[in-house]
Amino acid sequence: MELGKALLYLGLFLVALGILLLYFPKLFAWFGHLPGDIRIEREGLRVYIPLTSALLLSLLLTLLLNLFRR
């Protein structure tokens, strides 16, 4: 039963995130452009490695999941 609740909450979160990205794309324009994110752009090549953005997102998701768990 707990797995069902977790999947339901995850689904609702993904729907809400999808709506935000669809209607308010500038809310997440910062992702990939923080100091510490690696961007290599050359002719015919683009490489994005969002290290800082990924760490920040991981921290936020960890905090949210810990709040829901308690």
PDB file of N, CA, C and O in Angstrom:
ATOM      1  N   MET A   1       0.813  -1.193   0.000  1.00  0.00           N
ATOM      2  CA  MET A   1       0.000   0.000   0.000  1.00  0.00           C
ATOM      3  C   MET A   1       0.862   1.266   0.000  1.00  0.00           C
ATOM      4  O   MET A   1       0.485   2.261  -0.619  1.00  0.00           O
ATOM      5  N   GLU A   2       2.005   1.246   0.677  1.00  0.00           N
ATOM      6  CA  GLU A   2       2.887   2.413   0.709  1.00  0.00           C
ATOM      7  C   GLU A   2       3.473   2.706  -0.670  1.00  0.00           C
ATOM      8  O   GLU A   2       3.642   3.867  -1.040  1.00  0.00           O
ATOM      9  N   LEU A   3       3.781   1.662  -1.424  1.00  0.00           N
ATOM     10  CA  LEU A   3       4.315   1.873  -2.772  1.00  0.00           C
ATOM     11  C   LEU A   3       3.270   2.553  -3.653  1.00  0.00           C
ATOM     12  O   LEU A   3       3.609   3.405  -4.475  1.00  0.00           O
ATOM     13  N   GLY A   4       2.029   2.187  -3.488  1.00  0.00           N
ATOM     14  CA  GLY A   4       0.952   2.810  -4.249  1.00  0.00           C
ATOM     15  C   GLY A   4       0.838   4.297  -3.959  1.00  0.00           C
ATOM     16  O   GLY A   4       0.664   5.103  -4.873  1.00  0.00           O
ATOM     17  N   LYS A   5       0.935   4.658  -2.685  1.00  0.00           N
ATOM     18  CA  LYS A   5       0.883   6.079  -2.314  1.00  0.00           C
ATOM     19  C   LYS A   5       2.071   6.834  -2.894  1.00  0.00           C
ATOM     20  O   LYS A   5       1.920   7.944  -3.405  1.00  0.00           O
ATOM     21  N   ALA A   6       3.250   6.229  -2.813  1.00  0.00           N
ATOM     22  CA  ALA A   6       4.446   6.882  -3.333  1.00  0.00           C
ATOM     23  C   ALA A   6       4.323   7.104  -4.844  1.00  0.00           C
ATOM     24  O   ALA A   6       4.683   8.170  -5.343  1.00  0.00           O
ATOM     25  N   LEU A   7       3.826   6.121  -5.560  1.00  0.00           N
ATOM     26  CA  LEU A   7       3.664   6.263  -7.002  1.00  0.00           C
ATOM     27  C   LEU A   7       2.604   7.310  -7.344  1.00  0.00           C
ATOM     28  O   LEU A   7       2.745   8.048  -8.319  1.00  0.00           O
ATOM     29  N   LEU A   8       1.555   7.371  -6.544  1.00  0.00           N
ATOM     30  CA  LEU A   8       0.524   8.378  -6.763  1.00  0.00           C
ATOM     31  C   LEU A   8       1.083   9.780  -6.557  1.00  0.00           C
ATOM     32  O   LEU A   8       0.837  10.670  -7.371  1.00  0.00           O
ATOM     33  N   TYR A   9       1.838   9.987  -5.472  1.00  0.00           N
ATOM     34  CA  TYR A   9       2.441  11.293  -5.222  1.00  0.00           C
ATOM     35  C   TYR A   9       3.456  11.652  -6.300  1.00  0.00           C
ATOM     36  O   TYR A   9       3.528  12.804  -6.728  1.00  0.00           O
ATOM     37  N   LEU A  10       4.233  10.679  -6.736  1.00  0.00           N
ATOM     38  CA  LEU A  10       5.204  10.925  -7.798  1.00  0.00           C
ATOM     39  C   LEU A  10       4.493  11.321  -9.090  1.00  0.00           C
ATOM     40  O   LEU A  10       4.935  12.232  -9.790  1.00  0.00           O
ATOM     41  N   GLY A  11       3.413  10.650  -9.402  1.00  0.00           N
ATOM     42  CA  GLY A  11       2.641  10.977 -10.599  1.00  0.00           C
ATOM     43  C   GLY A  11       2.054  12.377 -10.533  1.00  0.00           C
ATOM     44  O   GLY A  11       2.095  13.115 -11.518  1.00  0.00           O
ATOM     45  N   LEU A  12       1.510  12.748  -9.386  1.00  0.00           N
ATOM     46  CA  LEU A  12       0.955  14.093  -9.222  1.00  0.00           C
ATOM     47  C   LEU A  12       2.044  15.156  -9.319  1.00  0.00           C
ATOM     48  O   LEU A  12       1.839  16.218  -9.907  1.00  0.00           O
ATOM     49  N   PHE A  13       3.198  14.858  -8.739  1.00  0.00           N
ATOM     50  CA  PHE A  13       4.328  15.786  -8.836  1.00  0.00           C
ATOM     51  C   PHE A  13       4.764  15.959 -10.282  1.00  0.00           C
ATOM     52  O   PHE A  13       5.028  17.080 -10.716  1.00  0.00           O
ATOM     53  N   LEU A  14       4.842  14.869 -11.035  1.00  0.00           N
ATOM     54  CA  LEU A  14       5.269  14.963 -12.435  1.00  0.00           C
ATOM     55  C   LEU A  14       4.250  15.715 -13.287  1.00  0.00           C
ATOM     56  O   LEU A  14       4.629  16.457 -14.192  1.00  0.00           O
ATOM     57  N   VAL A  15       2.965  15.531 -13.005  1.00  0.00           N
ATOM     58  CA  VAL A  15       1.932  16.280 -13.732  1.00  0.00           C
ATOM     59  C   VAL A  15       2.063  17.772 -13.437  1.00  0.00           C
ATOM     60  O   VAL A  15       2.003  18.597 -14.350  1.00  0.00           O
ATOM     61  N   ALA A  16       2.240  18.118 -12.157  1.00  0.00           N
ATOM     62  CA  ALA A  16       2.398  19.528 -11.788  1.00  0.00           C
ATOM     63  C   ALA A  16       3.653  20.124 -12.429  1.00  0.00           C
ATOM     64  O   ALA A  16       3.622  21.251 -12.924  1.00  0.00           O
ATOM     65  N   LEU A  17       4.746  19.379 -12.420  1.00  0.00           N
ATOM     66  CA  LEU A  17       5.976  19.847 -13.046  1.00  0.00           C
ATOM     67  C   LEU A  17       5.798  20.018 -14.552  1.00  0.00           C
ATOM     68  O   LEU A  17       6.301  20.981 -15.131  1.00  0.00           O
ATOM     69  N   GLY A  18       5.097  19.102 -15.180  1.00  0.00           N
ATOM     70  CA  GLY A  18       4.829  19.198 -16.615  1.00  0.00           C
ATOM     71  C   GLY A  18       4.001  20.419 -16.962  1.00  0.00           C
ATOM     72  O   GLY A  18       4.260  21.084 -17.965  1.00  0.00           O
ATOM     73  N   ILE A  19       3.005  20.719 -16.139  1.00  0.00           N
ATOM     74  CA  ILE A  19       2.179  21.913 -16.365  1.00  0.00           C
ATOM     75  C   ILE A  19       3.017  23.177 -16.202  1.00  0.00           C
ATOM     76  O   ILE A  19       2.902  24.112 -16.995  1.00  0.00           O
ATOM     77  N   LEU A  20       3.866  23.203 -15.165  1.00  0.00           N
ATOM     78  CA  LEU A  20       4.744  24.356 -14.979  1.00  0.00           C
ATOM     79  C   LEU A  20       5.676  24.553 -16.169  1.00  0.00           C
ATOM     80  O   LEU A  20       5.846  25.677 -16.641  1.00  0.00           O
ATOM     81  N   LEU A  21       6.276  23.480 -16.655  1.00  0.00           N
ATOM     82  CA  LEU A  21       7.197  23.584 -17.790  1.00  0.00           C
ATOM     83  C   LEU A  21       6.475  23.982 -19.074  1.00  0.00           C
ATOM     84  O   LEU A  21       7.045  24.665 -19.924  1.00  0.00           O
ATOM     85  N   LEU A  22       5.235  23.559 -19.211  1.00  0.00           N
ATOM     86  CA  LEU A  22       4.476  23.871 -20.415  1.00  0.00           C
ATOM     87  C   LEU A  22       4.044  25.330 -20.457  1.00  0.00           C
ATOM     88  O   LEU A  22       4.169  25.990 -21.488  1.00  0.00           O
ATOM     89  N   TYR A  23       3.534  25.833 -19.333  1.00  0.00           N
ATOM     90  CA  TYR A  23       2.973  27.169 -19.319  1.00  0.00           C
ATOM     91  C   TYR A  23       3.925  28.253 -18.807  1.00  0.00           C
ATOM     92  O   TYR A  23       3.729  29.431 -19.105  1.00  0.00           O
ATOM     93  N   PHE A  24       4.940  27.875 -18.050  1.00  0.00           N
ATOM     94  CA  PHE A  24       5.899  28.841 -17.507  1.00  0.00           C
ATOM     95  C   PHE A  24       7.329  28.354 -17.724  1.00  0.00           C
ATOM     96  O   PHE A  24       8.024  28.037 -16.759  1.00  0.00           O
ATOM     97  N   PRO A  25       7.781  28.290 -18.984  1.00  0.00           N
ATOM     98  CA  PRO A  25       9.121  27.729 -19.254  1.00  0.00           C
ATOM     99  C   PRO A  25      10.264  28.581 -18.705  1.00  0.00           C
ATOM    100  O   PRO A  25      11.358  28.062 -18.487  1.00  0.00           O
ATOM    101  N   LYS A  26      10.039  29.862 -18.479  1.00  0.00           N
ATOM    102  CA  LYS A  26      11.126  30.721 -17.990  1.00  0.00           C
ATOM    103  C   LYS A  26      11.415  30.497 -16.512  1.00  0.00           C
ATOM    104  O   LYS A  26      12.429  30.982 -16.011  1.00  0.00           O
ATOM    105  N   LEU A  27      10.551  29.773 -15.797  1.00  0.00           N
ATOM    106  CA  LEU A  27      10.819  29.474 -14.389  1.00  0.00           C
ATOM    107  C   LEU A  27      12.061  28.608 -14.228  1.00  0.00           C
ATOM    108  O   LEU A  27      12.752  28.693 -13.212  1.00  0.00           O
ATOM    109  N   PHE A  28      12.345  27.779 -15.220  1.00  0.00           N
ATOM    110  CA  PHE A  28      13.471  26.858 -15.138  1.00  0.00           C
ATOM    111  C   PHE A  28      14.573  27.210 -16.131  1.00  0.00           C
ATOM    112  O   PHE A  28      15.373  26.349 -16.497  1.00  0.00           O
ATOM    113  N   ALA A  29      14.622  28.465 -16.569  1.00  0.00           N
ATOM    114  CA  ALA A  29      15.652  28.886 -17.525  1.00  0.00           C
ATOM    115  C   ALA A  29      17.036  28.901 -16.875  1.00  0.00           C
ATOM    116  O   ALA A  29      18.046  28.868 -17.578  1.00  0.00           O
ATOM    117  N   TRP A  30      17.093  28.950 -15.553  1.00  0.00           N
ATOM    118  CA  TRP A  30      18.370  28.980 -14.828  1.00  0.00           C
ATOM    119  C   TRP A  30      19.082  27.631 -14.886  1.00  0.00           C
ATOM    120  O   TRP A  30      20.302  27.569 -14.739  1.00  0.00           O
ATOM    121  N   PHE A  31      18.338  26.563 -15.097  1.00  0.00           N
ATOM    122  CA  PHE A  31      18.934  25.234 -15.065  1.00  0.00           C
ATOM    123  C   PHE A  31      19.962  25.085 -16.183  1.00  0.00           C
ATOM    124  O   PHE A  31      19.641  25.245 -17.361  1.00  0.00           O
ATOM    125  N   GLY A  32      21.189  24.781 -15.805  1.00  0.00           N
ATOM    126  CA  GLY A  32      22.266  24.635 -16.778  1.00  0.00           C
ATOM    127  C   GLY A  32      23.074  25.898 -16.990  1.00  0.00           C
ATOM    128  O   GLY A  32      24.026  25.899 -17.770  1.00  0.00           O
ATOM    129  N   HIS A  33      22.705  26.985 -16.302  1.00  0.00           N
ATOM    130  CA  HIS A  33      23.410  28.252 -16.475  1.00  0.00           C
ATOM    131  C   HIS A  33      23.970  28.786 -15.160  1.00  0.00           C
ATOM    132  O   HIS A  33      24.285  29.972 -15.069  1.00  0.00           O
ATOM    133  N   LEU A  34      24.100  27.952 -14.156  1.00  0.00           N
ATOM    134  CA  LEU A  34      24.661  28.371 -12.877  1.00  0.00           C
ATOM    135  C   LEU A  34      26.185  28.296 -12.920  1.00  0.00           C
ATOM    136  O   LEU A  34      26.749  27.564 -13.734  1.00  0.00           O
ATOM    137  N   PRO A  35      26.858  29.058 -12.039  1.00  0.00           N
ATOM    138  CA  PRO A  35      28.313  28.917 -11.953  1.00  0.00           C
ATOM    139  C   PRO A  35      28.676  27.481 -11.546  1.00  0.00           C
ATOM    140  O   PRO A  35      28.104  26.945 -10.597  1.00  0.00           O
ATOM    141  N   GLY A  36      29.585  26.886 -12.231  1.00  0.00           N
ATOM    142  CA  GLY A  36      29.955  25.503 -11.968  1.00  0.00           C
ATOM    143  C   GLY A  36      29.396  24.539 -13.002  1.00  0.00           C
ATOM    144  O   GLY A  36      29.824  23.387 -13.074  1.00  0.00           O
ATOM    145  N   ASP A  37      28.449  25.000 -13.798  1.00  0.00           N
ATOM    146  CA  ASP A  37      27.934  24.185 -14.899  1.00  0.00           C
ATOM    147  C   ASP A  37      28.892  24.313 -16.080  1.00  0.00           C
ATOM    148  O   ASP A  37      29.336  25.414 -16.408  1.00  0.00           O
ATOM    149  N   ILE A  38      29.202  23.210 -16.704  1.00  0.00           N
ATOM    150  CA  ILE A  38      30.176  23.199 -17.794  1.00  0.00           C
ATOM    151  C   ILE A  38      29.438  23.251 -19.127  1.00  0.00           C
ATOM    152  O   ILE A  38      28.567  22.427 -19.404  1.00  0.00           O
ATOM    153  N   ARG A  39      29.799  24.227 -19.942  1.00  0.00           N
ATOM    154  CA  ARG A  39      29.212  24.369 -21.272  1.00  0.00           C
ATOM    155  C   ARG A  39      30.348  24.479 -22.280  1.00  0.00           C
ATOM    156  O   ARG A  39      31.175  25.387 -22.197  1.00  0.00           O
ATOM    157  N   ILE A  40      30.383  23.569 -23.215  1.00  0.00           N
ATOM    158  CA  ILE A  40      31.385  23.594 -24.276  1.00  0.00           C
ATOM    159  C   ILE A  40      30.634  23.749 -25.591  1.00  0.00           C
ATOM    160  O   ILE A  40      29.846  22.888 -25.983  1.00  0.00           O
ATOM    161  N   GLU A  41      30.896  24.858 -26.258  1.00  0.00           N
ATOM    162  CA  GLU A  41      30.233  25.115 -27.535  1.00  0.00           C
ATOM    163  C   GLU A  41      31.294  25.389 -28.590  1.00  0.00           C
ATOM    164  O   GLU A  41      32.058  26.349 -28.494  1.00  0.00           O
ATOM    165  N   ARG A  42      31.323  24.547 -29.569  1.00  0.00           N
ATOM    166  CA  ARG A  42      32.222  24.715 -30.712  1.00  0.00           C
ATOM    167  C   ARG A  42      31.407  24.486 -31.970  1.00  0.00           C
ATOM    168  O   ARG A  42      30.236  24.111 -31.913  1.00  0.00           O
ATOM    169  N   GLU A  43      32.032  24.713 -33.080  1.00  0.00           N
ATOM    170  CA  GLU A  43      31.332  24.511 -34.341  1.00  0.00           C
ATOM    171  C   GLU A  43      30.966  23.038 -34.506  1.00  0.00           C
ATOM    172  O   GLU A  43      31.838  22.172 -34.566  1.00  0.00           O
ATOM    173  N   GLY A  44      29.683  22.773 -34.577  1.00  0.00           N
ATOM    174  CA  GLY A  44      29.206  21.405 -34.751  1.00  0.00           C
ATOM    175  C   GLY A  44      29.173  20.583 -33.475  1.00  0.00           C
ATOM    176  O   GLY A  44      28.927  19.378 -33.526  1.00  0.00           O
ATOM    177  N   LEU A  45      29.420  21.217 -32.317  1.00  0.00           N
ATOM    178  CA  LEU A  45      29.450  20.461 -31.061  1.00  0.00           C
ATOM    179  C   LEU A  45      28.935  21.318 -29.918  1.00  0.00           C
ATOM    180  O   LEU A  45      29.376  22.454 -29.741  1.00  0.00           O
ATOM    181  N   ARG A  46      28.019  20.786 -29.152  1.00  0.00           N
ATOM    182  CA  ARG A  46      27.532  21.418 -27.931  1.00  0.00           C
ATOM    183  C   ARG A  46      27.472  20.361 -26.838  1.00  0.00           C
ATOM    184  O   ARG A  46      26.847  19.312 -26.998  1.00  0.00           O
ATOM    185  N   VAL A  47      28.128  20.653 -25.734  1.00  0.00           N
ATOM    186  CA  VAL A  47      28.133  19.741 -24.597  1.00  0.00           C
ATOM    187  C   VAL A  47      27.739  20.537 -23.353  1.00  0.00           C
ATOM    188  O   VAL A  47      28.364  21.548 -23.034  1.00  0.00           O
ATOM    189  N   TYR A  48      26.706  20.078 -22.657  1.00  0.00           N
ATOM    190  CA  TYR A  48      26.272  20.694 -21.411  1.00  0.00           C
ATOM    191  C   TYR A  48      26.427  19.679 -20.294  1.00  0.00           C
ATOM    192  O   TYR A  48      25.919  18.562 -20.387  1.00  0.00           O
ATOM    193  N   ILE A  49      27.123  20.065 -19.245  1.00  0.00           N
ATOM    194  CA  ILE A  49      27.269  19.216 -18.066  1.00  0.00           C
ATOM    195  C   ILE A  49      26.849  20.068 -16.864  1.00  0.00           C
ATOM    196  O   ILE A  49      27.672  20.790 -16.302  1.00  0.00           O
ATOM    197  N   PRO A  50      25.577  19.988 -16.468  1.00  0.00           N
ATOM    198  CA  PRO A  50      25.063  20.859 -15.403  1.00  0.00           C
ATOM    199  C   PRO A  50      25.391  20.332 -14.005  1.00  0.00           C
ATOM    200  O   PRO A  50      24.502  19.843 -13.308  1.00  0.00           O
ATOM    201  N   LEU A  51      26.646  20.425 -13.591  1.00  0.00           N
ATOM    202  CA  LEU A  51      27.064  19.894 -12.294  1.00  0.00           C
ATOM    203  C   LEU A  51      26.378  20.607 -11.130  1.00  0.00           C
ATOM    204  O   LEU A  51      25.758  19.962 -10.284  1.00  0.00           O
ATOM    205  N   THR A  52      26.485  21.923 -11.083  1.00  0.00           N
ATOM    206  CA  THR A  52      25.901  22.684  -9.983  1.00  0.00           C
ATOM    207  C   THR A  52      24.380  22.577  -9.987  1.00  0.00           C
ATOM    208  O   THR A  52      23.762  22.423  -8.934  1.00  0.00           O
ATOM    209  N   SER A  53      23.788  22.656 -11.152  1.00  0.00           N
ATOM    210  CA  SER A  53      22.332  22.547 -11.243  1.00  0.00           C
ATOM    211  C   SER A  53      21.851  21.185 -10.763  1.00  0.00           C
ATOM    212  O   SER A  53      20.841  21.092 -10.066  1.00  0.00           O
ATOM    213  N   ALA A  54      22.565  20.136 -11.129  1.00  0.00           N
ATOM    214  CA  ALA A  54      22.182  18.791 -10.707  1.00  0.00           C
ATOM    215  C   ALA A  54      22.334  18.617  -9.197  1.00  0.00           C
ATOM    216  O   ALA A  54      21.500  17.976  -8.557  1.00  0.00           O
ATOM    217  N   LEU A  55      23.397  19.185  -8.626  1.00  0.00           N
ATOM    218  CA  LEU A  55      23.577  19.105  -7.177  1.00  0.00           C
ATOM    219  C   LEU A  55      22.469  19.854  -6.444  1.00  0.00           C
ATOM    220  O   LEU A  55      21.944  19.365  -5.443  1.00  0.00           O
ATOM    221  N   LEU A  56      22.116  21.026  -6.932  1.00  0.00           N
ATOM    222  CA  LEU A  56      21.050  21.803  -6.312  1.00  0.00           C
ATOM    223  C   LEU A  56      19.709  21.078  -6.423  1.00  0.00           C
ATOM    224  O   LEU A  56      18.947  21.031  -5.457  1.00  0.00           O
ATOM    225  N   LEU A  57      19.423  20.522  -7.578  1.00  0.00           N
ATOM    226  CA  LEU A  57      18.185  19.775  -7.779  1.00  0.00           C
ATOM    227  C   LEU A  57      18.144  18.539  -6.888  1.00  0.00           C
ATOM    228  O   LEU A  57      17.094  18.217  -6.330  1.00  0.00           O
ATOM    229  N   SER A  58      19.253  17.853  -6.748  1.00  0.00           N
ATOM    230  CA  SER A  58      19.327  16.686  -5.871  1.00  0.00           C
ATOM    231  C   SER A  58      19.068  17.068  -4.425  1.00  0.00           C
ATOM    232  O   SER A  58      18.355  16.359  -3.715  1.00  0.00           O
ATOM    233  N   LEU A  59      19.635  18.174  -3.983  1.00  0.00           N
ATOM    234  CA  LEU A  59      19.423  18.649  -2.615  1.00  0.00           C
ATOM    235  C   LEU A  59      17.958  18.988  -2.376  1.00  0.00           C
ATOM    236  O   LEU A  59      17.391  18.610  -1.351  1.00  0.00           O
ATOM    237  N   LEU A  60      17.344  19.697  -3.315  1.00  0.00           N
ATOM    238  CA  LEU A  60      15.933  20.061  -3.167  1.00  0.00           C
ATOM    239  C   LEU A  60      15.029  18.838  -3.145  1.00  0.00           C
ATOM    240  O   LEU A  60      14.115  18.757  -2.324  1.00  0.00           O
ATOM    241  N   LEU A  61      15.275  17.891  -4.034  1.00  0.00           N
ATOM    242  CA  LEU A  61      14.459  16.681  -4.059  1.00  0.00           C
ATOM    243  C   LEU A  61      14.643  15.841  -2.806  1.00  0.00           C
ATOM    244  O   LEU A  61      13.683  15.247  -2.316  1.00  0.00           O
ATOM    245  N   THR A  62      15.854  15.782  -2.282  1.00  0.00           N
ATOM    246  CA  THR A  62      16.102  15.054  -1.033  1.00  0.00           C
ATOM    247  C   THR A  62      15.336  15.678   0.115  1.00  0.00           C
ATOM    248  O   THR A  62      14.731  14.970   0.921  1.00  0.00           O
ATOM    249  N   LEU A  63      15.359  16.993   0.194  1.00  0.00           N
ATOM    250  CA  LEU A  63      14.608  17.678   1.249  1.00  0.00           C
ATOM    251  C   LEU A  63      13.104  17.446   1.112  1.00  0.00           C
ATOM    252  O   LEU A  63      12.423  17.192   2.106  1.00  0.00           O
ATOM    253  N   LEU A  64      12.586  17.533  -0.110  1.00  0.00           N
ATOM    254  CA  LEU A  64      11.155  17.303  -0.326  1.00  0.00           C
ATOM    255  C   LEU A  64      10.749  15.875   0.020  1.00  0.00           C
ATOM    256  O   LEU A  64       9.725  15.657   0.667  1.00  0.00           O
ATOM    257  N   LEU A  65      11.539  14.921  -0.402  1.00  0.00           N
ATOM    258  CA  LEU A  65      11.202  13.525  -0.115  1.00  0.00           C
ATOM    259  C   LEU A  65      11.268  13.233   1.385  1.00  0.00           C
ATOM    260  O   LEU A  65      10.448  12.475   1.903  1.00  0.00           O
ATOM    261  N   ASN A  66      12.223  13.820   2.076  1.00  0.00           N
ATOM    262  CA  ASN A  66      12.297  13.634   3.521  1.00  0.00           C
ATOM    263  C   ASN A  66      11.100  14.271   4.231  1.00  0.00           C
ATOM    264  O   ASN A  66      10.623  13.737   5.233  1.00  0.00           O
ATOM    265  N   LEU A  67      10.615  15.395   3.729  1.00  0.00           N
ATOM    266  CA  LEU A  67       9.421  16.013   4.314  1.00  0.00           C
ATOM    267  C   LEU A  67       8.191  15.141   4.117  1.00  0.00           C
ATOM    268  O   LEU A  67       7.387  14.993   5.037  1.00  0.00           O
ATOM    269  N   PHE A  68       8.029  14.556   2.921  1.00  0.00           N
ATOM    270  CA  PHE A  68       6.875  13.705   2.646  1.00  0.00           C
ATOM    271  C   PHE A  68       6.954  12.388   3.404  1.00  0.00           C
ATOM    272  O   PHE A  68       5.924  11.820   3.768  1.00  0.00           O
ATOM    273  N   ARG A  69       8.156  11.900   3.643  1.00  0.00           N
ATOM    274  CA  ARG A  69       8.324  10.632   4.338  1.00  0.00           C
ATOM    275  C   ARG A  69       7.889  10.715   5.794  1.00  0.00           C
ATOM    276  O   ARG A  69       7.406   9.731   6.354  1.00  0.00           O
ATOM    277  N   ARG A  70       8.058  11.888   6.416  1.00  0.00           N
ATOM    278  CA  ARG A  70       7.725  12.062   7.831  1.00  0.00           C
ATOM    279  C   ARG A  70       6.331  12.468   8.004  1.00  0.00           C
ATOM    280  O   ARG A  70       5.880  12.660   9.133  1.00  0.00           O
TER     281      ARG A  70
END
